[in-house]
Amino acid sequence: MKYSYNLDREGIVFAGASDINASFKDLCCVCDSIRHKPVPDALMILDETAAGKRAIEFKRHNKYMGSRHELGGKKGRWPKKCAAIVRKVLVNASANAKNKGEDPESMYIVHAAANKTIIVPRRPPKGIRSVRTGGYGYVPSRRSDIEFARIEMGIAYKGPKKTINKDKNKPAPKVAKAPAADKTNKTDKPVTKTANKNGV
């Protein structure tokens, strides 16, 4: 899977999912709510949202949306389905970090994004067409599309980036030692004293 993270990827563990039959707008808002948070806190937020106990703030795609008192008067809702999907991706990222010998409980979410991928046109059943015109085929007024989405997530340690150990059991490469330098004087010439002006 190709990720759209364009910054330095050193020390980041990625995970993702594609061809998701869910609203990419809700997925975007769920990803915004857990970005730059520790992995345990993000899991708690997603669990509470999936259970309907926590509302997610919708900073975008919130036209005609009601305000929530638990969000301080900001607009939001409870995207239970999308929260459960994002949680699965975060669990996969934590598992990938464990496989590399890292501690996901001490890592933070540095990248979380959702995008729309493909739109599949869906046509109504033949019965609707036959009732109106007596035939089969395409009905523009009853057309509905299926939009698929994808999720990307990356976790890493906070602060200076650490190198992820891909294989801790792999021995370190041996470095050949340089030969010891010969301390003896290669040019064994006799030392002669030069006479000064006084002849000494």
C-alpha positions as CSV (number, residue, x, y, z in Angstrom):
1,M,0.0,0.0,0.0
2,K,1.4,3.4,-1.0
3,Y,1.1,6.1,1.7
4,S,0.7,9.8,1.0
5,Y,3.0,10.8,3.9
6,N,5.6,13.0,2.3
7,L,7.8,13.9,5.3
8,D,10.7,11.9,6.7
9,R,9.5,8.3,7.3
10,E,12.4,7.3,9.5
11,G,11.0,5.8,12.8
12,I,7.4,5.7,11.7
13,V,5.3,2.5,11.6
14,F,2.4,2.7,9.1
15,A,-0.9,0.8,8.6
16,G,-3.8,1.3,6.4
17,A,-7.0,0.0,4.9
18,S,-8.6,0.6,1.5
19,D,-12.0,0.0,-0.3
20,I,-14.0,0.9,2.8
21,N,-17.7,1.3,2.3
22,A,-18.1,4.3,4.7
23,S,-18.4,8.0,4.6
24,F,-15.0,9.5,4.0
25,K,-16.2,12.8,5.6
26,D,-16.9,11.0,8.9
27,L,-13.6,9.1,8.6
28,C,-11.7,12.4,8.2
29,C,-13.3,13.9,11.3
30,V,-12.5,10.8,13.4
31,C,-8.9,10.9,12.2
32,D,-8.7,14.6,13.2
33,S,-9.9,13.8,16.7
34,I,-7.0,11.3,17.4
35,R,-4.2,12.9,15.5
36,H,-1.1,13.8,17.6
37,K,-2.4,11.8,20.6
38,P,-0.9,8.8,22.4
39,V,-2.0,5.4,21.2
40,P,-3.7,4.4,24.5
41,D,-5.7,7.7,24.6
42,A,-6.7,7.4,21.0
43,L,-8.0,3.8,21.6
44,M,-10.0,5.1,24.5
45,I,-11.6,7.9,22.4
46,L,-12.5,5.5,19.6
47,D,-14.0,2.9,22.0
48,E,-16.2,5.6,23.6
49,T,-17.2,6.9,20.2
50,A,-18.1,3.5,18.9
51,A,-20.2,2.9,22.1
52,G,-22.0,6.3,21.6
53,K,-20.6,7.8,24.8
54,R,-18.4,10.5,23.2
55,A,-19.2,12.9,20.4
56,I,-16.7,13.8,17.7
57,E,-16.3,17.4,16.7
58,F,-16.9,18.1,13.0
59,K,-14.8,21.1,12.0
60,R,-15.6,20.4,8.3
61,H,-18.6,18.9,6.5
62,N,-20.9,20.2,9.3
63,K,-23.6,22.0,7.3
64,Y,-27.0,21.9,9.0
65,M,-25.4,19.9,11.9
66,G,-26.6,20.5,15.5
67,S,-24.4,21.8,18.3
68,R,-23.4,19.5,21.2
69,H,-23.3,20.7,24.8
70,E,-20.6,18.1,25.6
71,L,-18.4,19.8,22.9
72,G,-18.8,23.2,24.4
73,G,-21.4,24.3,21.8
74,K,-19.4,23.0,18.8
75,K,-20.9,21.0,16.0
76,G,-20.5,17.2,16.1
77,R,-22.1,13.8,16.1
78,W,-21.4,10.1,16.9
79,P,-19.9,8.3,13.9
80,K,-20.0,4.8,15.5
81,K,-19.2,2.9,12.3
82,C,-16.3,5.0,11.3
83,A,-14.8,5.0,14.8
84,A,-14.8,1.2,14.8
85,I,-13.1,1.1,11.4
86,V,-10.4,3.6,12.4
87,R,-9.8,1.6,15.6
88,K,-9.0,-1.5,13.6
89,V,-6.4,0.4,11.6
90,L,-4.8,1.7,14.8
91,V,-4.7,-1.8,16.2
92,N,-3.0,-3.0,13.0
93,A,-0.4,-0.2,13.4
94,S,0.3,-1.2,17.0
95,A,0.7,-4.8,15.9
96,N,3.2,-3.8,13.2
97,A,5.2,-1.8,15.8
98,K,5.3,-4.9,18.1
99,N,6.5,-7.0,15.3
100,K,9.4,-4.6,14.9
101,G,10.3,-4.8,18.6
102,E,8.8,-1.4,19.6
103,D,6.5,-0.4,22.4
104,P,3.2,1.0,20.9
105,E,2.0,2.1,24.3
106,S,4.7,4.8,24.3
107,M,4.1,5.9,20.7
108,Y,2.0,8.8,19.3
109,I,-0.1,9.1,16.2
110,V,1.8,11.3,13.8
111,H,-0.2,10.6,10.7
112,A,-3.9,9.9,10.3
113,A,-5.8,10.6,7.1
114,A,-8.8,9.4,5.2
115,N,-9.5,10.0,1.5
116,K,-12.2,9.1,-1.1
117,T,-10.9,6.6,-3.6
118,I,-13.5,5.4,-6.2
119,I,-17.2,6.0,-6.9
120,V,-19.2,3.1,-8.1
121,P,-22.5,4.1,-9.9
122,R,-25.4,2.0,-8.6
123,R,-28.6,1.6,-10.6
124,P,-32.1,1.0,-9.2
125,P,-33.7,-2.5,-9.5
126,K,-35.6,-3.3,-12.7
127,G,-38.9,-3.0,-11.0
128,I,-38.7,0.8,-10.7
129,R,-38.1,1.2,-14.3
130,S,-40.8,-1.2,-15.4
131,V,-43.4,0.5,-13.2
132,R,-42.8,3.9,-14.8
133,T,-42.1,3.2,-18.4
134,G,-42.8,-0.5,-18.9
135,G,-39.1,-1.4,-19.6
136,Y,-35.8,-1.9,-17.9
137,G,-32.7,0.2,-17.7
138,Y,-31.4,3.5,-16.3
139,V,-33.4,5.9,-14.2
140,P,-31.6,9.2,-13.6
141,S,-34.0,10.4,-10.8
142,R,-33.3,7.2,-8.7
143,R,-29.6,6.9,-9.2
144,S,-27.3,6.5,-6.2
145,D,-23.6,6.0,-6.0
146,I,-21.4,4.0,-3.6
147,E,-18.3,5.9,-2.5
148,F,-15.3,4.0,-1.2
149,A,-12.6,5.4,1.1
150,R,-9.1,4.6,2.4
151,I,-7.4,5.2,5.7
152,E,-3.7,5.8,6.5
153,M,-2.2,5.9,9.9
154,G,1.4,6.2,11.2
155,I,2.7,6.0,14.8
156,A,6.1,7.0,16.2
157,Y,7.9,8.0,19.3
158,K,7.6,11.6,20.6
159,G,10.6,13.9,20.4
160,P,13.8,13.0,18.4
161,K,13.1,10.3,15.9
162,K,14.4,6.9,16.8
163,T,15.5,4.3,14.3
164,I,13.0,1.4,14.1
165,N,14.8,-1.9,14.6
166,K,13.6,-4.1,11.7
167,D,15.3,-7.2,13.0
168,K,16.8,-7.2,16.5
169,N,18.0,-10.8,16.1
170,K,20.2,-9.9,13.1
171,P,23.8,-9.7,14.1
172,A,25.6,-6.4,13.5
173,P,28.0,-6.4,10.6
174,K,31.6,-7.0,11.5
175,V,34.0,-4.1,10.9
176,A,37.6,-5.1,9.9
177,K,40.1,-3.6,12.2
178,A,42.9,-1.5,10.7
179,P,46.4,-2.9,11.1
180,A,48.4,-1.5,13.9
181,A,50.8,1.2,13.0
182,D,54.6,0.3,13.0
183,K,56.2,2.4,15.7
184,T,59.7,1.7,14.5
185,N,61.4,4.4,12.5
186,K,61.3,3.2,8.9
187,T,64.3,5.4,7.9
188,D,67.1,4.3,10.3
189,K,69.5,7.1,9.4
190,P,72.3,8.1,11.8
191,V,71.7,11.3,13.6
192,T,74.5,13.8,12.9
193,K,75.1,17.0,14.8
194,T,75.8,20.2,12.9
195,A,78.5,22.4,14.1
196,N,77.8,26.0,15.0
197,K,79.9,29.0,14.3
198,N,82.1,28.4,17.3
199,G,82.9,24.9,16.1
200,V,81.1,23.1,18.9
